[in-house]
Amino acid sequence: MRFFWLVIGVLAVWRITHLFYGEDGPWDVFVRLRRAVGEGFFASLMDCFHCLSLWVALPLAYWIGESWKERLLLWPALSAGAMLLQKLTTKQEAAPLILPGERHEEIDDVLRQQADTNEDPG
């Protein structure tokens, strides 16, 4: 197998998975598809990028790979490449670190107090 087929495979798995997982598509086709699957296995599959990428990578690994050993190793490799691309292209806001048992009190003495507009500054 040539290296460019690996790159093309990873890009294809990412694109197809992203299309089914998080895009509306033309005429909201993929939104309707996600609604149509309802609940259960396929609904949970459409809600998980990592799970969906495994299933999308399976036929591509079979098609790109030249031997059974190569196909077997290519399957998780294509999925992993798609997951890495997803991490690189998705902005995630960092959640605040909360340690177990730690008390969280609001401290407002460090905030700027709003000046009363009715007071005479002189």
C-alpha positions in Angstrom: 0.0 0.0 0.0 1.2 3.4 -0.8 1.4 6.2 1.8 -0.9 8.5 -0.1 -3.7 5.9 0.1 -3.3 6.0 3.9 -3.6 9.8 3.9 -6.6 9.7 1.6 -8.2 6.9 3.7 -7.8 8.9 6.9 -9.2 12.1 5.3 -12.1 10.1 3.8 -12.9 8.4 7.1 -12.8 11.8 8.9 -14.9 13.5 6.3 -17.6 10.8 6.1 -17.7 10.4 9.9 -17.9 14.2 10.5 -20.7 14.4 7.9 -22.9 11.8 9.6 -21.9 12.9 13.2 -22.2 16.7 13.2 -23.3 18.3 9.9 -26.8 19.1 8.6 -26.0 18.3 5.0 -27.8 19.6 1.9 -31.5 19.9 2.6 -30.9 18.8 6.2 -30.5 15.2 5.0 -28.2 14.2 7.8 -30.3 15.9 10.5 -33.3 13.9 9.3 -31.2 10.7 9.2 -30.1 11.2 12.8 -33.7 11.8 13.8 -34.9 8.8 11.8 -32.7 6.4 13.6 -34.5 7.2 16.9 -33.0 5.6 19.9 -30.9 2.5 20.4 -27.7 1.2 18.8 -27.7 3.4 15.7 -28.7 6.5 17.6 -25.8 6.0 20.0 -23.5 5.3 17.1 -24.4 8.6 15.4 -23.8 10.5 18.7 -20.2 9.2 19.2 -17.6 10.3 16.7 -15.1 7.7 17.9 -17.6 4.8 17.5 -18.8 6.0 14.2 -15.3 6.4 12.8 -14.6 2.7 13.5 -17.6 1.6 11.4 -16.8 4.1 8.6 -13.1 2.9 8.5 -14.0 -0.8 8.2 -15.1 -0.8 4.5 -12.4 1.7 3.6 -9.7 -0.5 5.2 -11.0 -3.5 3.3 -10.9 -1.5 0.0 -7.5 0.1 0.5 -5.7 -2.8 2.1 -3.9 -5.4 -0.1 -3.8 -8.3 2.3 -5.9 -9.5 5.3 -3.1 -8.6 7.7 -2.9 -5.1 6.2 -6.6 -4.6 6.3 -6.8 -5.7 9.9 -4.2 -3.2 10.9 -5.5 -0.5 8.6 -9.0 -0.5 10.1 -8.1 0.9 13.6 -5.3 3.1 12.0 -7.8 4.9 9.8 -10.2 5.4 12.7 -7.4 6.7 14.9 -6.3 9.1 12.2 -9.8 10.4 11.9 -10.0 10.8 15.7 -6.8 12.8 15.7 -8.1 15.1 12.9 -11.3 15.6 14.9 -9.3 16.6 18.0 -7.2 19.0 16.0 -10.1 20.6 14.2 -12.5 20.9 17.2 -12.3 23.8 19.6 -13.0 22.6 23.1 -13.2 25.0 26.0 -11.3 23.9 29.0 -13.4 22.9 31.9 -12.4 24.3 35.3 -10.5 21.9 37.5 -12.6 20.8 40.4 -11.0 18.5 43.0 -13.1 16.2 45.1 -13.9 17.6 48.5 -12.8 21.1 47.5 -15.0 24.0 48.7 -16.2 26.5 46.1 -17.2 29.8 47.4 -17.9 32.9 45.4 -15.6 35.6 46.3 -16.7 39.0 45.0 -14.3 41.2 46.9 -11.9 41.1 43.9 -14.5 42.3 41.4 -14.8 45.9 40.5 -17.8 47.4 42.3 -20.2 49.4 40.2 -20.2 53.1 41.2 -23.6 54.5 42.3 -24.5 57.1 39.6 -26.7 59.1 42.1 -23.8 59.9 44.4 -22.0 63.3 44.3 -18.3 62.6 43.6 -17.2 65.8 45.4 
